[in-house]
């Protein structure tokens, strides 16, 4: 419980200060955004998602500079902290072990990709119908997208993507809500 609370304690002000700063790297609020992100990351790994949330916020609500590179530079400190954290984590854990103690080398890249769709389906299902909630879920991996579970999850992901595009055109806040799910 304490890591979740401390992570939240740092992530929420980080996001808030990013919005307030307008992602101006010279603004003091932006500097604290980066500091709070680093603190949140060392509290709980879930903070790895914050840069994605920042991009999801920036995309519909900010007016990017005319230079694409100038737009991306606001994320450089976050990427640097992410790379540093992942390096330290890899070094501390001694390689590619997951939290469950399973060697990740037994799963190839293709299986990671195709199993992201059933996992996404499970998250959407729990978001819409939050019954039988559990702290740990058993994930039965699919071996091919041609399996019924693979096809269904791919269709749901595609429908979600189409819905997100429609939301982007009609309502920027709705797009942001869909993007951070």
N, C-alpha and C positions, 0 to 999 in steps of 0.2 A: 504494500500500500504506500509506503514512504517513497519509493522511486517514482511511482505514478504521480503522486502529489507534487514532488519536487520538479519532475519533468514538466508538469502542467504549470507550475509556478514560474518557470522560466520560458516556456514556449509561448504562452499567451501574451506576455509583455513583448516578447521578441516580434511576434506577428503584428501586434498593435503598433509598436514603434516603427516597424518597417512601413506600415501604411501611413503613419504620421509623417515620416521623414520624406515620403515621396521617392524613396530609394535614392536620395541624394547622398552620395558617399561622403560628402563634407559635413553633413548634418550630424550633430551629436546623437540624435535619436537613432540614426543608422548605425553608428558605432556600437551603441548599446544593444541594438538588434543582433549584431554579430556576436557580441559577448554573451548575451542571454542564450543564443543558439548553442554556443560552445558549452555553456554550463548545463543546458538541458540535455545535450547529447551525452555528457558524462554522467547524467542522472539515469537516463533510460534510452535505449537504442531507438525507440519509437520516434525520437526527435529527428532521425534521418529523413523523415517525410517533410519536415518544415520547408526546405528549399523548394520542393515540389509545390507546396501550398503557396509559397511566395510567387512562383512562376504562374500558378493558376490564378492568383489574384492580379498579378501584373498584366497578364494577357488581356483580360476584358476591361480592366479599369484604368490602366495607365496609358499614357500616350508615349510610346517609345520614341527615343530620339531618332533622327533620320539615319544615323549610322547604326547598323545592326550590332557591330562590335561594341559601340558605346552602350547599347542596351544590355548586352551580356556582361559587361564589366561589373555591374552591380551584384552579380552572383559569384564573382571570383573568390571573395573571402569565405563564402559558405562552402564552395567546392574545396578550397584549401583545407578548411577545418574537417570536412567530410573525409578527404583523402588521409589526412593525419590521423583521424579517429580510426578509420578502417585499418590503417597500417598498425597502429598500436593494438587494436583488438586482435588482429591476425597474429601479431607477435605474442601477445599475452596468452592467447588460447592455443598457440602452437599449431596453427594450420587451419584447415577447412573443416572444422567440426561444427555441427549445428548445436543449438541449445538442447536438443534431445539426445545428443551424443552420437548421432548418426553421421558417418562419413559422407560428406556431400559428393565425394568423387564417384560414388556408386550411381549417381544420377547424372545423365549427360545433359548438355545444353538444350537439346530438343525436348526432353522430358520436362525440364524446368519451364520452358515456354508453354507447352501444351497444358501443363498442370496449373498454370496461372489462370486459365479460363474457368475450370471447375472451382478453384478457390474463390475467384471473383463471384461466381454464381452463389457460392455458399455465403459470402459476405452480404450480397444483395438480399438473399433469402432471409438472413438473420436481421437485416435492417428493416425489411418490410414486415416480417412476421417473427418477432423476437420471442419464440417459445423454445423450450428445451435448451436454454443457454447453458454453457459450460465453460470452465476456465481453459480446458484443453480439448481440442477436437482431434479425432482420428481422421487423417486425410488418406483416402484410398486413391492412389495415383492412377491416372489413365495412361495407357501405353500408346494409344493412337487417338487422334481426333475423330476417327470414324466410329468410335464407340458411341452409344446413345447419349451417355453423360457428356462426352466430349462435344458432340454435335449441339446438344441443348445449351451447353455453357458457351459455346462459340456464338450461337444465335442470340443469346441474351447479351453477350458483350457487344455484338454488332448493333443490336437494338439500342443499347445504352449509348453507343457512340453516335448513332443517328439522332437520338434524343438530345444529346449534348450539343450537336451542331445546330439543331432547331432552337434550343435554348439560347445559344450564343447569338443567334440572329434576332430573337424575340425579347429576351430578358437576360441581361448580363448577370444580375444577382442569382438567377436560377442556374445559369451556366456555372458560376462559381460554386454553388452548392453541389451541383452534380460532379464538378471536377474534384472536389475535396473528399468525396465519398470514397 
